[in-house]
Amino acid sequence: MKRSATANWKGSGKEGSGKLLTQTGVIKNKAYDYRSRFEDGNYTNPEELIAAAHAGCYSMKLSFVLGAAGFTPSRIETKCTVTLEAGVITGSHLEVRAKVPKLKAKDFPQYAEEAKNTCPVSKALSIPVTMDAQIVKSFKAQGTGGSESDSSDTEEGGGEEQ
């Protein structure tokens, strides 16, 4: 299987801008520019897209790892922060919270670590990948920009929640 995305850039590195398009069209003509990458712009940027890919891949991999061990997670939430310093991506940090019925908290770290080490995006990155992972009994409002505000066990809308 192969997946692709296209970037079109016009102008100089600092004053120019670009648009991104994915094979599926989910990302279609989304702008990116110098300000959004290195300052405080409002468009996307490559690091944000790497973070989204890593968070999504890790969450799915953890679900597979837990499933192989006989557990079905009610919910996994992964926030990924990719660090860019002096023009170099220096790390990716995963903050993982999961509600997994019947799984003891003391056993969770081994599954979280296995998922981190075997997630295809983690394996593709040649940077340090760090992680904080915890089992939670419920998900409560975080106030950190995500759309999480519900403490119930129900699944939230299709892919909008972070």
N, C-alpha and C positions, 0 to 999 in steps of 0.2 A: 504494500500500500504506500502511496506517495501522496503528500499534501503540498499545496503551494500557496504562495502569497506574492503579490507584486507591489513594488514601491515605485512611485514616479516622483522624482525630485526636480525642482526647477530653481535655478539661481545658485548663489554662493552658499557655503555651509552655514553662515551666520544670518544672512538676510533672506535666504531662500525658504522654500516650504515644499512639503511633499504630501502625497495622498497614498493611502494603503488600500489594497483590495485583496480579499481572500478568495480562494477557489470556490468556496461555498456561497460567497456573497454576503456572509454574516457581517463581515467588515467590508464596507463598500465606500470608497472615496473618503475615508476618514483622514483628516488632516494631521500632520505632525510637523514640527519645526524646532528650531534651536531653542526658543524660549521654553517650550514645553518639555524639552529634554534636559536643559541645563539650568533653567531659571524657574519661573512660576507661570508658564503658559497654560492655556486651557485645552490644548489638544492632547492626543495620546503620544506615546513615545515607545521606542523599542524595549526599554526596560520594563515599562508597564505591561507590555504584551508578553514579555518573558515571564513576568510575575504571574500573570493570568494563566499562562500555559502551565507553569510549574504548580500553582495551586490546584488547578483543575486536574492535572495528571496525578498529582499526589493523592488527592481525595479519592479518585477512582481506584488507584492502586491500593490504598489502604482498605477500601471496601472489599477488593478482591482478596487481600491478605487475610482480613478478618473472616470473610466467607469461607476460605479454605480451612480456617481453624474452627468453623462451626458457629460463627457469630454473624448476625445481620445488624449492621448499624442502623439506628433510627435516623441519625443525621451526623454528618461530618462537615465541619467548617474549617477551611484552611485559608489563612491569610498569608500571602507570600510578599516579602519585601526584598526587592533586588537593589543592591547598592552600587551606585556609580560614583567613583572617586577619581578626579583628575583624568577624566576621559576613559577610565577602565572600569568594567564591571568586576567588582571584587568579591561579591558574595550574594547568596540567596538564603533568606531566613524564613522558615515555615513556622507559623503559629497555628497549632492544630488543637481543635476541641472536637470531641466526639461523644455522642450518646450511644452506647452499645449495651443493650439489655443483656443481662446475665454475665457480662465480662467484668472480672475483678480489676479494680484500678491498678493493682500491683502487676498485673499481667499485660496491661496495655502498652507500656513502653517497648516491649520486644516487638510487637506488631507494628507500632509506629516507626520504629527504627528499620525494620525489614522493608516496609513500604518506602521509606526515604532512600534506602540503598538500592532498591530495585525499580523505582519509578523511572520510566524511560527519559523523562526530562531531567531528573536528577543525574542520571547516568550520562546524558548528553552535555551537561554543563561541566566545564573544566575549572570550576571555582568552588570554594568551600560552600557546603550546604549545611546550615545549622538548623536546629529545630527545638521548639518547646511544644510538648504535646501533653494533653490532659484529657481524662474522662470527665464528663460533666453529667449531672442528673437532669438538668434542663438548660435551655438556652434562654437567656434573659437579655434585655436591651443593653447594648454596649455603649451607645453614644459615640461611636467612632467612625461614623460615615456609612456604615453598612445599613441595611434595611431591617435588621433584626430587632424585633420588638415583642416577640411572642414567646412565651415560655412553654407552650404546649408541645406535644410530641408530633404534631401533624407536620407533614412536609409542606414547605412553602412553595411559591410559584416557580415556574420553570426557568431556573438559571439566573434570576435577577438578584437573588440574595447572595451576599458575600460572607 
